[in-house]
Amino acid sequence: MTNFSIFLKSFLFTSLLVLILSHQVLAAKKQRNWRIGLGRMINTVYYGYETKKGDSDKTKVSANSSGQLYSTSLVLEYLFGGRKSPALFGVEFDLGTSTGQRNFTLENSNKKIGDILQKINTNYLYGGNVYFSDGGEEGFNWSVGLMTGSMAVKQTFQNGNVYDGGSDPDSDITYNTTQESSHTIPVEIVKLGLEWILETAVFRFEYFSTKQTFFGSEDAQTITSEDLGVLNSDNNRPQTETIKLQGGLGLVVQGRF
């Protein structure tokens, strides 16, 4: 047996061994394209109230409040890609599972418009994420996502027209004692995510904006007088609400399957 023949057989044996070991490694490492988990959103919400007094000038009354509400969603995602090509794109669907809420008080001239319980919930969101590198590989990664859908916001008013002392500080207006409103607001979301990918789990931190249109400047909002109605029978003193969704932060924890 010549030296060349020995070399050739050794080379072929080594190559075959490498191929077998490589196949075993690839087979042992499961391709995990599904992600299922929960997302926690910190939503910044602006609420504005406006009406008119009953005086001859119909003096405007306005008050507003902004705050954060924490809500939870079921987050389902599928990544396109495999061992032969990197997973650089995924489709995502979010479904609200629990509402976020906050309490605040609106008043004018030391007289309560109401103590308000505000709630928010994600009806549904769907869209996709683009990954800067392979979303199926363990380690840190960045993503940019676009989502569309709607969110529900509800306000419950209590203790309206309450004031301190014996005399009415503003007799030109009488607020409703109790009332409520509910709104569904369409949203277009652009989000930037930083995620830590483990073998069977993903942790993603997100910053998101909620706009009327993708990459637009106007917040997703509704301006309406329909739910709260008017303060008198002449229909000339409507109660107008302005609700704006101003984006926020999110944390998503998912299992990989």
C-alpha positions as a printed Julia matrix, in Angstrom:
257×3 Matrix{Float64}:
   0.0    0.0    0.0
   1.52   3.29  -1.13
   1.77   6.36   1.02
  -0.73   8.09  -1.25
  -3.26   5.31  -0.79
  -2.85   5.45   2.98
  -3.29   9.21   2.89
  -6.38   8.95   0.71
  -8.04   6.36   2.93
  -7.2    8.34   6.05
  -8.64  11.48   4.46
 -11.84   9.71   3.44
 -12.23   8.12   6.88
 -11.69  11.45   8.62
 -14.13  13.22   6.27
 -16.77  10.55   6.85
 -16.3   10.82  10.61
 -16.68  14.61  10.47
 -19.88  14.28   8.41
 -21.36  11.76  10.84
 -20.55  13.91  13.86
 -21.89  17.03  12.14
 -25.14  15.26  11.33
 -25.51  14.12  14.94
 -24.97  17.66  16.23
 -27.52  19.1   13.82
 -30.01  16.37  14.63
 -29.57  16.95  18.36
 -30.17  20.67  18.01
 -33.88  21.06  17.34
 -35.04  23.88  15.1
 -37.36  25.95  17.33
 -39.47  28.19  15.11
 -42.47  28.64  17.41
 -42.52  31.12  20.28
 -45.41  31.25  22.75
 -45.58  33.33  25.92
 -46.86  36.46  27.66
 -46.15  40.11  27.04
 -46.44  42.89  29.61
 -47.12  46.34  28.12
 -46.7   49.68  29.89
 -49.09  51.94  27.97
 -48.96  55.73  28.3
 -52.51  57.09  27.96
 -53.7   60.71  27.77
 -57.28  61.52  28.75
 -58.84  64.93  28.13
 -62.31  66.16  29.13
 -64.1   69.25  27.83
 -67.58  70.75  28.19
 -69.32  74.11  28.65
 -70.89  75.87  31.6
 -74.53  76.93  31.67
 -73.76  80.66  31.83
 -74.63  83.05  29.01
 -71.09  82.89  27.59
 -71.01  79.08  27.62
 -67.58  79.2   29.29
 -65.38  76.26  28.38
 -64.39  73.74  31.05
 -61.41  71.46  30.41
 -59.23  69.06  32.37
 -56.83  66.27  31.5
 -54.58  63.57  32.92
 -51.81  61.29  31.61
 -50.54  58.08  33.16
 -49.27  54.55  32.67
 -51.42  51.42  32.55
 -50.01  47.87  32.68
 -51.73  45.24  30.54
 -50.93  41.63  29.6
 -51.24  39.79  26.28
 -50.73  36.29  24.95
 -47.93  36.54  22.34
 -47.65  33.91  19.6
 -44.86  34.12  17.0
 -43.54  31.94  14.19
 -40.08  32.47  12.65
 -39.41  31.63   9.01
 -36.06  29.96   8.46
 -34.2   26.77   9.2
 -30.8   25.16   9.26
 -30.13  26.08   5.65
 -31.2   29.72   5.93
 -31.22  32.18   8.86
 -34.5   33.1   10.54
 -34.65  36.82   9.79
 -38.44  37.29   9.75
 -41.33  36.24  11.99
 -45.09  36.77  12.11
 -46.69  37.68  15.45
 -50.21  37.66  16.92
 -51.12  39.24  20.28
 -54.36  38.72  22.2
 -55.17  40.65  25.38
 -55.55  38.49  28.49
 -55.81  41.04  31.32
 -56.6   44.74  31.56
 -54.44  47.5   32.96
 -56.0   50.23  35.07
 -55.33  53.48  36.91
 -57.3   55.91  39.07
 -57.27  59.68  38.78
 -59.47  62.68  39.57
 -60.53  65.5   37.27
 -61.85  68.74  38.72
 -62.48  72.35  37.79
 -62.85  75.33  40.15
 -62.53  73.02  43.19
 -65.46  70.94  41.99
 -65.1   67.31  40.91
 -65.83  66.3   37.36
 -65.32  62.79  38.68
 -63.1   60.18  40.27
 -62.19  58.08  37.25
 -61.2   54.45  36.91
 -59.57  53.97  33.51
 -58.94  50.52  32.0
 -57.09  49.43  28.87
 -56.93  46.09  27.09
 -55.35  44.85  23.87
 -58.16  43.5   21.7
 -55.77  42.01  19.15
 -52.59  42.88  17.3
 -50.98  41.16  14.33
 -47.9   41.87  12.26
 -44.28  40.84  11.92
 -40.73  41.28  13.17
 -37.49  41.6   11.19
 -34.34  40.4   12.98
 -30.91  41.92  12.54
 -29.33  38.45  12.74
 -30.59  34.86  12.9
 -33.56  34.81  15.28
 -33.09  31.09  15.8
 -29.57  31.38  17.2
 -28.9   31.7   20.91
 -27.52  35.0   22.15
 -28.55  38.65  21.91
 -30.42  40.07  18.95
 -32.23  43.19  17.76
 -35.57  43.34  15.99
 -37.89  45.88  14.37
 -41.61  45.12  14.25
 -44.81  46.48  12.72
 -48.18  45.61  14.28
 -51.76  46.63  13.53
 -54.99  46.06  15.44
 -57.02  47.78  18.15
 -57.06  48.52  21.86
 -60.06  49.09  24.15
 -60.2   51.91  26.71
 -62.95  52.38  29.31
 -63.61  55.19  31.82
 -65.92  54.88  34.84
 -66.83  58.16  36.6
 -67.83  58.31  40.26
 -68.45  61.17  42.74
 -69.1   63.79  40.08
 -70.23  67.27  41.22
 -68.7   66.78  44.7
 -67.06  69.8   46.37
 -65.7   70.77  49.79
 -67.59  73.18  52.01
 -71.24  74.15  52.18
 -71.48  76.41  49.14
 -71.18  75.4   45.49
 -67.92  76.9   44.12
 -69.29  76.93  40.56
 -73.08  77.03  40.31
 -73.0   77.52  36.54
 -72.39  73.81  35.97
 -73.66  70.54  37.42
 -71.72  67.38  36.55
 -73.21  63.92  36.36
 -72.74  61.93  39.56
 -71.85  58.74  37.69
 -71.25  57.93  34.02
 -69.0   55.78  31.86
 -67.58  55.52  28.36
 -65.97  52.78  26.27
 -63.92  53.17  23.11
 -62.1   50.95  20.65
 -59.07  52.69  19.14
 -57.34  51.4   15.98
 -53.55  51.41  16.32
 -50.5   51.08  14.08
 -47.47  50.1   16.16
 -43.78  50.4   15.36
 -41.51  48.7   17.89
 -37.81  48.18  18.5
 -36.79  45.11  20.47
 -33.68  43.78  22.18
 -33.91  40.08  22.99
 -31.92  37.44  24.77
 -32.39  34.05  23.11
 -31.81  30.89  25.12
 -32.22  27.29  23.96
 -35.85  27.02  25.07
 -36.81  30.59  26.02
 -36.7   34.19  24.81
 -36.71  37.44  26.81
 -37.48  40.54  24.74
 -37.52  44.16  25.9
 -39.41  46.51  23.58
 -40.01  50.19  23.01
 -43.16  50.83  20.97
 -45.05  53.78  19.53
 -48.8   53.74  18.84
 -49.76  55.98  15.93
 -52.65  56.49  13.54
 -50.39  55.38  10.67
 -47.07  53.56  10.54
 -44.21  56.07  11.03
 -46.77  58.88  11.39
 -46.6   61.76  13.86
 -50.17  61.67  15.22
 -50.87  59.46  18.24
 -53.59  56.83  17.93
 -56.6   58.63  19.38
 -60.33  59.17  19.51
 -62.22  62.44  20.04
 -65.9   61.9   20.72
 -68.96  63.22  22.55
 -71.14  60.16  21.97
 -70.66  58.09  25.14
 -70.91  60.74  27.87
 -73.66  62.72  26.18
 -74.72  66.23  27.16
 -75.2   68.0   30.5
 -78.57  69.53  29.59
 -81.58  68.79  27.44
 -80.79  71.54  24.92
 -77.89  69.54  23.45
 -75.63  72.6   23.47
 -73.29  71.44  26.24
 -71.73  68.15  25.11
 -69.05  66.35  27.12
 -66.14  65.71  24.78
 -63.45  63.11  25.47
 -59.99  63.0   23.91
 -58.08  59.76  24.42
 -54.56  59.33  23.06
 -52.4   56.21  23.16
 -48.81  57.45  23.37
 -46.75  54.26  23.26
 -44.62  52.81  25.99
 -42.48  49.82  26.94
 -42.97  46.08  26.84
 -41.44  42.89  28.21
 -42.13  39.58  26.43
 -41.24  36.18  27.91
 -41.72  33.2   25.56
 -40.94  29.54  25.33
 -39.36  28.19  22.13
 -40.81  25.09  20.49
